[in-house]
Amino acid sequence: CFPPAGGGASYGGSSGGGGGAVVAHTRPGQGRGLKAVQKSQELATQQNKTDGSKVEGKSKVKEQKLYHVGSKDHVETKIMTEDKRKRTAKDGTVTITEVTTVKKVCYM
């Protein structure tokens, strides 16, 4: 939602003035005026099925919310979910599944 820090527009050219000037979005030493609140959660599960197969799973959820410091308005939410599963069948066949999902919601 926001441009990278320090990424301002660059002006100048080969003709005239002798060099380019960089226009920054924020003053040096000043941030964007945002506060980040982070939460993390990890889960591990094991299942033994009646057909003799086993399923082991691990899941991680990381959530980051950005708030504007002055008005405390909610600006952005970013949720990252990692899911890893290992299924071992009765005959010894192993199936590994890994899923990573990133969800980013911006409020203007």
N, CA, C and O atoms as a printed pandas DataFrame, in Angstrom:
     atom_number atom_name residue_name chain_id  residue_number  x_coord  y_coord  z_coord
0              1         N          CYS        A               1    0.804   -1.189    0.000
1              2        CA          CYS        A               1    0.000    0.000    0.000
2              3         C          CYS        A               1    0.848    1.255    0.000
3              4         O          CYS        A               1    0.437    2.293   -0.519
4              5         N          PHE        A               2    2.037    1.159    0.585
5              6        CA          PHE        A               2    2.917    2.311    0.676
6              7         C          PHE        A               2    4.147    2.062   -0.163
7              8         O          PHE        A               2    4.574    0.916   -0.299
8              9         N          PRO        A               3    4.735    3.115   -0.736
9             10        CA          PRO        A               3    5.984    2.945   -1.485
10            11         C          PRO        A               3    7.102    2.600   -0.521
11            12         O          PRO        A               3    6.997    2.897    0.669
12            13         N          PRO        A               4    8.178    1.976   -1.007
13            14        CA          PRO        A               4    9.282    1.638   -0.128
14            15         C          PRO        A               4    9.871    2.868    0.531
15            16         O          PRO        A               4    9.854    3.955   -0.047
16            17         N          ALA        A               5   10.396    2.704    1.748
17            18        CA          ALA        A               5   10.949    3.828    2.493
18            19         C          ALA        A               5   12.108    4.441    1.731
19            20         O          ALA        A               5   12.963    3.732    1.201
20            21         N          GLY        A               6   12.129    5.751    1.681
21            22        CA          GLY        A               6   13.203    6.453    0.992
22            23         C          GLY        A               6   13.041    6.489   -0.514
23            24         O          GLY        A               6   13.898    7.038   -1.206
24            25         N          GLY        A               7   11.968    5.920   -1.040
25            26        CA          GLY        A               7   11.784    5.869   -2.482
26            27         C          GLY        A               7   11.061    7.086   -2.982
27            28         O          GLY        A               7    9.842    7.048   -3.152
28            29         N          GLY        A               8   11.759    8.147   -3.219
29            30        CA          GLY        A               8   11.153    9.370   -3.716
30            31         C          GLY        A               8   11.372    9.489   -5.201
31            32         O          GLY        A               8   12.030    8.650   -5.816
32            33         N          ALA        A               9   10.828   10.517   -5.762
33            34        CA          ALA        A               9   11.022   10.757   -7.186
34            35         C          ALA        A               9   12.368   11.428   -7.385
35            36         O          ALA        A               9   12.790   12.246   -6.569
36            37         N          SER        A              10   13.028   11.084   -8.453
37            38        CA          SER        A              10   14.336   11.658   -8.752
38            39         C          SER        A              10   14.187   12.591   -9.938
39            40         O          SER        A              10   13.617   12.225  -10.966
40            41         N          TYR        A              11   14.707   13.802   -9.784
41            42        CA          TYR        A              11   14.601   14.786  -10.841
42            43         C          TYR        A              11   16.004   15.179  -11.298
43            44         O          TYR        A              11   16.968   15.058  -10.542
44            45         N          GLY        A              12   16.106   15.634  -12.493
45            46        CA          GLY        A              12   17.390   16.088  -13.001
46            47         C          GLY        A              12   17.634   15.459  -14.357
47            48         O          GLY        A              12   16.922   14.543  -14.768
48            49         N          GLY        A              13   18.629   15.948  -15.034
49            50        CA          GLY        A              13   18.917   15.400  -16.342
50            51         C          GLY        A              13   20.308   15.778  -16.762
51            52         O          GLY        A              13   21.086   16.329  -15.984
52            53         N          SER        A              14   20.615   15.473  -18.016
53            54        CA          SER        A              14   21.959   15.749  -18.506
54            55         C          SER        A              14   22.135   17.216  -18.877
55            56         O          SER        A              14   23.261   17.713  -18.882
56            57         N          SER        A              15   21.055   17.917  -19.187
57            58        CA          SER        A              15   21.203   19.310  -19.573
58            59         C          SER        A              15   20.819   20.218  -18.410
59            60         O          SER        A              15   19.888   19.911  -17.666
60            61         N          GLY        A              16   21.520   21.314  -18.250
61            62        CA          GLY        A              16   21.169   22.278  -17.217
62            63         C          GLY        A              16   21.812   21.951  -15.887
63            64         O          GLY        A              16   22.863   21.309  -15.865
64            65         N          GLY        A              17   21.252   22.347  -14.832
65            66        CA          GLY        A              17   21.585   22.381  -13.438
66            67         C          GLY        A              17   22.715   21.594  -12.823
67            68         O          GLY        A              17   22.998   21.860  -11.655
68            69         N          GLY        A              18   23.375   20.690  -13.435
69            70        CA          GLY        A              18   24.538   20.046  -12.870
70            71         C          GLY        A              18   24.252   18.975  -11.835
71            72         O          GLY        A              18   25.083   18.781  -10.948
72            73         N          GLY        A              19   23.152   18.279  -11.889
73            74        CA          GLY        A              19   22.913   17.193  -10.936
74            75         C          GLY        A              19   21.450   17.101  -10.581
75            76         O          GLY        A              19   20.675   18.026  -10.825
76            77         N          GLY        A              20   21.082   15.980  -10.005
77            78        CA          GLY        A              20   19.687   15.771   -9.680
78            79         C          GLY        A              20   19.445   15.894   -8.183
79            80         O          GLY        A              20   20.355   15.658   -7.388
80            81         N          ALA        A              21   18.263   16.252   -7.798
81            82        CA          ALA        A              21   17.860   16.327   -6.400
82            83         C          ALA        A              21   16.839   15.234   -6.138
83            84         O          ALA        A              21   16.015   14.932   -7.001
84            85         N          VAL        A              22   16.887   14.639   -4.954
85            86        CA          VAL        A              22   15.955   13.581   -4.595
86            87         C          VAL        A              22   14.927   14.157   -3.640
87            88         O          VAL        A              22   15.286   14.782   -2.642
88            89         N          VAL        A              23   13.655   13.954   -3.938
89            90        CA          VAL        A              23   12.575   14.421   -3.085
90            91         C          VAL        A              23   12.075   13.226   -2.282
91            92         O          VAL        A              23   11.587   12.255   -2.859
92            93         N          ALA        A              24   12.192   13.286   -0.960
93            94        CA          ALA        A              24   11.784   12.180   -0.094
94            95         C          ALA        A              24   10.377   12.424    0.433
95            96         O          ALA        A              24    9.925   13.564    0.542
96            97         N          HIS        A              25    9.689   11.320    0.759
97            98        CA          HIS        A              25    8.331   11.412    1.285
98            99         C          HIS        A              25    8.324   11.812    2.756
99           100         O          HIS        A              25    7.384   12.464    3.210
100          101         N          THR        A              26    9.352   11.433    3.504
101          102        CA          THR        A              26    9.421   11.752    4.924
102          103         C          THR        A              26   10.744   12.435    5.228
103          104         O          THR        A              26   11.706   12.321    4.469
104          105         N          ARG        A              27   10.781   13.140    6.336
105          106        CA          ARG        A              27   12.017   13.793    6.753
106          107         C          ARG        A              27   12.970   12.752    7.344
107          108         O          ARG        A              27   12.511   11.726    7.846
108          109         N          PRO        A              28   14.265   12.986    7.298
109          110        CA          PRO        A              28   15.221   12.043    7.879
110          111         C          PRO        A              28   14.970   11.873    9.378
111          112         O          PRO        A              28   14.763   12.853   10.094
112          113         N          GLY        A              29   14.990   10.648    9.837
113          114        CA          GLY        A              29   14.758   10.372   11.249
114          115         C          GLY        A              29   13.296   10.249   11.608
115          116         O          GLY        A              29   12.960    9.894   12.737
116          117         N          GLN        A              30   12.436   10.534   10.673
117          118        CA          GLN        A              30   10.995   10.442   10.920
118          119         C          GLN        A              30   10.441    9.240   10.174
119          120         O          GLN        A              30   10.781    9.023    9.011
120          121         N          GLY        A              31    9.599    8.463   10.822
121          122        CA          GLY        A              31    8.985    7.318   10.170
122          123         C          GLY        A              31    7.741    7.732    9.420
123          124         O          GLY        A              31    7.533    8.912    9.136
124          125         N          ARG        A              32    6.923    6.760    9.104
125          126        CA          ARG        A              32    5.677    7.043    8.396
126          127         C          ARG        A              32    4.539    7.366    9.359
127          128         O          ARG        A              32    3.423    7.649    8.923
128          129         N          GLY        A              33    4.807    7.329   10.654
129          130        CA          GLY        A              33    3.764    7.592   11.629
130          131         C          GLY        A              33    2.846    6.403   11.804
131          132         O          GLY        A              33    1.653    6.571   12.058
132          133         N          LEU        A              34    3.396    5.184   11.670
133          134        CA          LEU        A              34    2.603    3.976   11.800
134          135         C          LEU        A              34    3.095    3.135   12.970
135          136         O          LEU        A              34    4.285    3.125   13.285
136          137         N          LYS        A              35    2.169    2.433   13.608
137          138        CA          LYS        A              35    2.488    1.529   14.703
138          139         C          LYS        A              35    2.060    0.129   14.287
139          140         O          LYS        A              35    0.942   -0.072   13.814
140          141         N          ALA        A              36    2.962   -0.844   14.467
141          142        CA          ALA        A              36    2.670   -2.228   14.076
142          143         C          ALA        A              36    2.404   -3.066   15.321
143          144         O          ALA        A              36    3.126   -2.979   16.314
144          145         N          VAL        A              37    1.350   -3.881   15.248
145          146        CA          VAL        A              37    1.024   -4.841   16.299
146          147         C          VAL        A              37    1.045   -6.220   15.658
147          148         O          VAL        A              37    0.334   -6.477   14.686
148          149         N          GLN        A              38    1.873   -7.111   16.215
149          150        CA          GLN        A              38    2.055   -8.435   15.618
150          151         C          GLN        A              38    1.584   -9.525   16.567
151          152         O          GLN        A              38    1.767   -9.437   17.781
152          153         N          LYS        A              39    0.970  -10.560   15.988
153          154        CA          LYS        A              39    0.562  -11.746   16.738
154          155         C          LYS        A              39    1.027  -12.974   15.969
155          156         O          LYS        A              39    1.068  -12.973   14.739
156          157         N          SER        A              40    1.380  -14.025   16.713
157          158        CA          SER        A              40    1.844  -15.250   16.084
158          159         C          SER        A              40    1.241  -16.436   16.824
159          160         O          SER        A              40    1.080  -16.401   18.044
160          161         N          GLN        A              41    0.907  -17.491   16.075
161          162        CA          GLN        A              41    0.309  -18.677   16.672
162          163         C          GLN        A              41    0.803  -19.905   15.914
163          164         O          GLN        A              41    0.871  -19.898   14.685
164          165         N          GLU        A              42    1.149  -20.962   16.655
165          166        CA          GLU        A              42    1.607  -22.207   16.045
166          167         C          GLU        A              42    0.767  -23.364   16.578
167          168         O          GLU        A              42    0.443  -23.425   17.764
168          169         N          LEU        A              43    0.425  -24.273   15.679
169          170        CA          LEU        A              43   -0.361  -25.451   16.041
170          171         C          LEU        A              43    0.303  -26.696   15.472
171          172         O          LEU        A              43    0.881  -26.660   14.385
172          173         N          ALA        A              44    0.217  -27.800   16.215
173          174        CA          ALA        A              44    0.713  -29.084   15.725
174          175         C          ALA        A              44   -0.356  -30.140   16.013
175          176         O          ALA        A              44   -0.900  -30.197   17.115
176          177         N          THR        A              45   -0.651  -30.979   15.010
177          178        CA          THR        A              45   -1.672  -32.008   15.178
178          179         C          THR        A              45   -1.168  -33.356   14.678
179          180         O          THR        A              45   -0.325  -33.426   13.784
180          181         N          GLN        A              46   -1.696  -34.423   15.268
181          182        CA          GLN        A              46   -1.444  -35.792   14.813
182          183         C          GLN        A              46   -2.765  -36.542   14.796
183          184         O          GLN        A              46   -3.559  -36.455   15.732
184          185         N          GLN        A              47   -2.985  -37.278   13.719
185          186        CA          GLN        A              47   -4.209  -38.062   13.605
186          187         C          GLN        A              47   -3.842  -39.472   13.180
187          188         O          GLN        A              47   -3.032  -39.664   12.274
188          189         N          ASN        A              48   -4.443  -40.462   13.839
189          190        CA          ASN        A              48   -4.338  -41.852   13.424
190          191         C          ASN        A              48   -5.710  -42.278   12.926
191          192         O          ASN        A              48   -6.666  -42.352   13.698
192          193         N          LYS        A              49   -5.801  -42.559   11.631
193          194        CA          LYS        A              49   -7.088  -42.907   11.016
194          195         C          LYS        A              49   -7.391  -44.390   11.242
195          196         O          LYS        A              49   -6.509  -45.181   11.578
196          197         N          THR        A              50   -8.654  -44.738   11.050
197          198        CA          THR        A              50   -9.071  -46.130   11.247
198          199         C          THR        A              50   -8.565  -47.049   10.147
199          200         O          THR        A              50   -8.485  -48.261   10.346
200          201         N          ASP        A              51   -8.218  -46.483    8.973
201          202        CA          ASP        A              51   -7.701  -47.312    7.881
202          203         C          ASP        A              51   -6.199  -47.573    8.030
203          204         O          ASP        A              51   -5.599  -48.213    7.165
204          205         N          GLY        A              52   -5.578  -47.084    9.124
205          206        CA          GLY        A              52   -4.166  -47.339    9.369
206          207         C          GLY        A              52   -3.239  -46.222    8.917
207          208         O          GLY        A              52   -2.029  -46.324    9.118
208          209         N          SER        A              53   -3.755  -45.176    8.321
209          210        CA          SER        A              53   -2.905  -44.067    7.873
210          211         C          SER        A              53   -2.726  -43.065    9.010
211          212         O          SER        A              53   -3.521  -43.008    9.948
212          213         N          LYS        A              54   -1.661  -42.280    8.897
213          214        CA          LYS        A              54   -1.367  -41.242    9.887
214          215         C          LYS        A              54   -1.248  -39.896    9.180
215          216         O          LYS        A              54   -0.745  -39.817    8.059
216          217         N          VAL        A              55   -1.711  -38.847    9.837
217          218        CA          VAL        A              55   -1.588  -37.487    9.315
218          219         C          VAL        A              55   -0.968  -36.627   10.402
219          220         O          VAL        A              55   -1.492  -36.527   11.511
220          221         N          GLU        A              56    0.172  -36.000   10.062
221          222        CA          GLU        A              56    0.817  -35.065   10.972
222          223         C          GLU        A              56    0.772  -33.692   10.327
223          224         O          GLU        A              56    1.016  -33.556    9.128
224          225         N          GLY        A              57    0.462  -32.679   11.114
225          226        CA          GLY        A              57    0.359  -31.343   10.547
226          227         C          GLY        A              57    0.921  -30.282   11.462
227          228         O          GLY        A              57    0.840  -30.386   12.686
228          229         N          LYS        A              58    1.495  -29.255   10.852
229          230        CA          LYS        A              58    1.968  -28.078   11.578
230          231         C          LYS        A              58    1.419  -26.855   10.869
231          232         O          LYS        A              58    1.379  -26.797    9.640
232          233         N          SER        A              59    1.000  -25.882   11.656
233          234        CA          SER        A              59    0.419  -24.678   11.091
234          235         C          SER        A              59    0.947  -23.469   11.852
235          236         O          SER        A              59    1.020  -23.479   13.081
236          237         N          LYS        A              60    1.317  -22.419   11.105
237          238        CA          LYS        A              60    1.768  -21.158   11.690
238          239         C          LYS        A              60    0.914  -20.034   11.122
239          240         O          LYS        A              60    0.670  -19.972    9.917
240          241         N          VAL        A              61    0.468  -19.154   11.996
241          242        CA          VAL        A              61   -0.294  -17.982   11.570
242          243         C          VAL        A              61    0.384  -16.747   12.149
243          244         O          VAL        A              61    0.580  -16.645   13.360
244          245         N          LYS        A              62    0.741  -15.811   11.271
245          246        CA          LYS        A              62    1.322  -14.541   11.702
246          247         C          LYS        A              62    0.407  -13.431   11.221
247          248         O          LYS        A              62    0.000  -13.405   10.059
248          249         N          GLU        A              63    0.088  -12.515   12.122
249          250        CA          GLU        A              63   -0.809  -11.415   11.789
250          251         C          GLU        A              63   -0.144  -10.099   12.179
251          252         O          GLU        A              63    0.386   -9.966   13.282
252          253         N          GLN        A              64   -0.175   -9.137   11.278
253          254        CA          GLN        A              64    0.383   -7.818   11.547
254          255         C          GLN        A              64   -0.663   -6.777   11.200
255          256         O          GLN        A              64   -1.219   -6.777   10.101
256          257         N          LYS        A              65   -0.924   -5.893   12.146
257          258        CA          LYS        A              65   -1.860   -4.795   11.920
258          259         C          LYS        A              65   -1.106   -3.480   12.065
259          260         O          LYS        A              65   -0.344   -3.291   13.012
260          261         N          LEU        A              66   -1.327   -2.574   11.116
261          262        CA          LEU        A              66   -0.705   -1.252   11.151
262          263         C          LEU        A              66   -1.762   -0.219   11.511
263          264         O          LEU        A              66   -2.868   -0.215   10.970
264          265         N          TYR        A              67   -1.393    0.656   12.440
265          266        CA          TYR        A              67   -2.277    1.728   12.883
266          267         C          TYR        A              67   -1.569    3.059   12.687
267          268         O          TYR        A              67   -0.345    3.138   12.793
268          269         N          HIS        A              68   -2.333    4.099   12.402
269          270        CA          HIS        A              68   -1.791    5.451   12.330
270          271         C          HIS        A              68   -1.594    5.929   13.761
271          272         O          HIS        A              68   -2.501    5.801   14.583
272          273         N          VAL        A              69   -0.417    6.479   14.072
273          274        CA          VAL        A              69   -0.077    6.829   15.446
274          275         C          VAL        A              69   -0.965    7.962   15.970
275          276         O          VAL        A              69   -1.451    7.884   17.098
276          277         N          GLY        A              70   -1.179    8.987   15.193
277          278        CA          GLY        A              70   -1.925   10.146   15.683
278          279         C          GLY        A              70   -3.390    9.852   15.936
279          280         O          GLY        A              70   -3.897   10.114   17.027
280          281         N          SER        A              71   -4.076    9.312   14.944
281          282        CA          SER        A              71   -5.524    9.104   15.053
282          283         C          SER        A              71   -5.897    7.693   15.477
283          284         O          SER        A              71   -7.068    7.426   15.750
284          285         N          LYS        A              72   -4.928    6.783   15.539
285          286        CA          LYS        A              72   -5.138    5.374   15.905
286          287         C          LYS        A              72   -6.085    4.668   14.938
287          288         O          LYS        A              72   -6.747    3.701   15.317
288          289         N          ASP        A              73   -6.156    5.138   13.706
289          290        CA          ASP        A              73   -6.975    4.493   12.683
290          291         C          ASP        A              73   -6.257    3.250   12.176
291          292         O          ASP        A              73   -5.032    3.227   12.059
292          293         N          HIS        A              74   -7.036    2.224   11.880
293          294        CA          HIS        A              74   -6.503    0.981   11.318
294          295         C          HIS        A              74   -6.167    1.225    9.850
295          296         O          HIS        A              74   -7.030    1.642    9.078
296          297         N          VAL        A              75   -4.910    0.965    9.459
297          298        CA          VAL        A              75   -4.454    1.275    8.113
298          299         C          VAL        A              75   -4.319    0.024    7.256
299          300         O          VAL        A              75   -4.724    0.026    6.093
300          301         N          GLU        A              76   -3.751   -1.055    7.818
301          302        CA          GLU        A              76   -3.442   -2.235    7.014
302          303         C          GLU        A              76   -3.430   -3.479    7.893
303          304         O          GLU        A              76   -3.061   -3.417    9.066
304          305         N          THR        A              77   -3.838   -4.611    7.317
305          306        CA          THR        A              77   -3.741   -5.910    7.976
306          307         C          THR        A              77   -3.052   -6.871    7.030
307          308         O          THR        A              77   -3.396   -6.952    5.851
308          309         N          LYS        A              78   -2.071   -7.604    7.557
309          310        CA          LYS        A              78   -1.353   -8.590    6.759
310          311         C          LYS        A              78   -1.355   -9.902    7.541
311          312         O          LYS        A              78   -0.889   -9.949    8.680
312          313         N          ILE        A              79   -1.877  -10.963    6.932
313          314        CA          ILE        A              79   -1.970  -12.270    7.573
314          315         C          ILE        A              79   -1.214  -13.282    6.715
315          316         O          ILE        A              79   -1.497  -13.435    5.527
316          317         N          MET        A              80   -0.253  -13.970    7.326
317          318        CA          MET        A              80    0.522  -14.988    6.632
318          319         C          MET        A              80    0.268  -16.331    7.306
319          320         O          MET        A              80    0.449  -16.464    8.516
320          321         N          THR        A              81   -0.151  -17.325    6.527
321          322        CA          THR        A              81   -0.453  -18.651    7.043
322          323         C          THR        A              81    0.419  -19.678    6.339
323          324         O          THR        A              81    0.468  -19.719    5.109
324          325         N          GLU        A              82    1.102  -20.500    7.111
325          326        CA          GLU        A              82    1.894  -21.609    6.574
326          327         C          GLU        A              82    1.294  -22.898    7.100
327          328         O          GLU        A              82    1.044  -23.032    8.298
328          329         N          ASP        A              83    1.063  -23.841    6.209
329          330        CA          ASP        A              83    0.455  -25.114    6.586
330          331         C          ASP        A              83    1.276  -26.240    5.965
331          332         O          ASP        A              83    1.476  -26.275    4.751
332          333         N          LYS        A              84    1.750  -27.163    6.808
333          334        CA          LYS        A              84    2.528  -28.305    6.335
334          335         C          LYS        A              84    1.873  -29.581    6.862
335          336         O          LYS        A              84    1.618  -29.716    8.058
336          337         N          ARG        A              85    1.605  -30.520    5.941
337          338        CA          ARG        A              85    0.984  -31.788    6.317
338          339         C          ARG        A              85    1.761  -32.955    5.721
339          340         O          ARG        A              85    2.235  -32.895    4.587
340          341         N          LYS        A              86    1.878  -34.007    6.508
341          342        CA          LYS        A              86    2.549  -35.223    6.060
342          343         C          LYS        A              86    1.593  -36.387    6.318
343          344         O          LYS        A              86    1.227  -36.669    7.459
344          345         N          ARG        A              87    1.203  -37.047    5.245
345          346        CA          ARG        A              87    0.276  -38.171    5.344
346          347         C          ARG        A              87    1.020  -39.449    4.997
347          348         O          ARG        A              87    1.602  -39.568    3.919
348          349         N          THR        A              88    0.997  -40.393    5.910
349          350        CA          THR        A              88    1.618  -41.690    5.697
350          351         C          THR        A              88    0.509  -42.726    5.590
351          352         O          THR        A              88   -0.234  -42.958    6.544
352          353         N          ALA        A              89    0.405  -43.345    4.419
353          354        CA          ALA        A              89   -0.648  -44.331    4.194
354          355         C          ALA        A              89   -0.251  -45.668    4.813
355          356         O          ALA        A              89    0.888  -45.871    5.234
356          357         N          LYS        A              90   -1.215  -46.556    4.852
357          358        CA          LYS        A              90   -1.013  -47.877    5.443
358          359         C          LYS        A              90    0.079  -48.660    4.703
359          360         O          LYS        A              90    0.820  -49.423    5.323
360          361         N          ASP        A              91    0.177  -48.476    3.397
361          362        CA          ASP        A              91    1.172  -49.197    2.603
362          363         C          ASP        A              91    2.537  -48.507    2.590
363          364         O          ASP        A              91    3.450  -48.981    1.914
364          365         N          GLY        A              92    2.703  -47.383    3.329
365          366        CA          GLY        A              92    3.992  -46.701    3.426
366          367         C          GLY        A              92    4.146  -45.515    2.503
367          368         O          GLY        A              92    5.182  -44.850    2.534
368          369         N          THR        A              93    3.155  -45.230    1.686
369          370        CA          THR        A              93    3.216  -44.084    0.796
370          371         C          THR        A              93    3.144  -42.795    1.613
371          372         O          THR        A              93    2.274  -42.641    2.470
372          373         N          VAL        A              94    4.075  -41.865    1.336
373          374        CA          VAL        A              94    4.124  -40.605    2.070
374          375         C          VAL        A              94    3.747  -39.464    1.122
375          376         O          VAL        A              94    4.302  -39.339    0.031
376          377         N          THR        A              95    2.794  -38.636    1.557
377          378        CA          THR        A              95    2.375  -37.469    0.798
378          379         C          THR        A              95    2.614  -36.235    1.656
379          380         O          THR        A              95    2.114  -36.143    2.777
380          381         N          ILE        A              96    3.388  -35.278    1.121
381          382        CA          ILE        A              96    3.688  -34.052    1.849
382          383         C          ILE        A              96    3.025  -32.890    1.125
383          384         O          ILE        A              96    3.169  -32.736   -0.088
384          385         N          THR        A              97    2.298  -32.075    1.879
385          386        CA          THR        A              97    1.612  -30.911    1.335
386          387         C          THR        A              97    2.060  -29.674    2.104
387          388         O          THR        A              97    2.016  -29.653    3.334
388          389         N          GLU        A              98    2.494  -28.638    1.376
389          390        CA          GLU        A              98    2.879  -27.367    1.986
390          391         C          GLU        A              98    2.127  -26.243    1.292
391          392         O          GLU        A              98    2.142  -26.135    0.066
392          393         N          VAL        A              99    1.473  -25.412    2.084
393          394        CA          VAL        A              99    0.697  -24.291    1.553
394          395         C          VAL        A              99    1.071  -23.035    2.328
395          396         O          VAL        A              99    1.079  -23.035    3.559
396          397         N          THR        A             100    1.381  -21.964    1.601
397          398        CA          THR        A             100    1.651  -20.664    2.206
398          399         C          THR        A             100    0.701  -19.653    1.593
399          400         O          THR        A             100    0.620  -19.518    0.372
400          401         N          THR        A             101   -0.020  -18.941    2.456
401          402        CA          THR        A             101   -0.991  -17.957    2.003
402          403         C          THR        A             101   -0.677  -16.619    2.654
403          404         O          THR        A             101   -0.481  -16.545    3.867
404          405         N          VAL        A             102   -0.631  -15.561    1.850
405          406        CA          VAL        A             102   -0.423  -14.201    2.362
406          407         C          VAL        A             102   -1.628  -13.363    1.949
407          408         O          VAL        A             102   -1.974  -13.287    0.770
408          409         N          LYS        A             103   -2.253  -12.741    2.930
409          410        CA          LYS        A             103   -3.426  -11.916    2.670
410          411         C          LYS        A             103   -3.134  -10.512    3.211
411          412         O          LYS        A             103   -2.787  -10.348    4.381
412          413         N          LYS        A             104   -3.276   -9.519    2.359
413          414        CA          LYS        A             104   -2.972   -8.142    2.732
414          415         C          LYS        A             104   -4.184   -7.265    2.406
415          416         O          LYS        A             104   -4.647   -7.227    1.266
416          417         N          VAL        A             105   -4.681   -6.572    3.411
417          418        CA          VAL        A             105   -5.847   -5.705    3.231
418          419         C          VAL        A             105   -5.445   -4.298    3.628
419          420         O          VAL        A             105   -4.950   -4.077    4.733
420          421         N          CYS        A             106   -5.656   -3.342    2.728
421          422        CA          CYS        A             106   -5.322   -1.937    2.984
422          423         C          CYS        A             106   -6.602   -1.116    3.077
423          424         O          CYS        A             106   -7.555   -1.337    2.329
424          425         N          TYR        A             107   -6.605   -0.170    4.004
425          426        CA          TYR        A             107   -7.734    0.733    4.159
426          427         C          TYR        A             107   -7.253    2.138    3.828
427          428         O          TYR        A             107   -6.290    2.628    4.418
428          429         N          MET        A             108   -7.914    2.771    2.901
429          430        CA          MET        A             108   -7.493    4.109    2.488
430          431         C          MET        A             108   -8.309    5.177    3.173
431          432         O          MET        A             108   -8.088    6.366    2.942
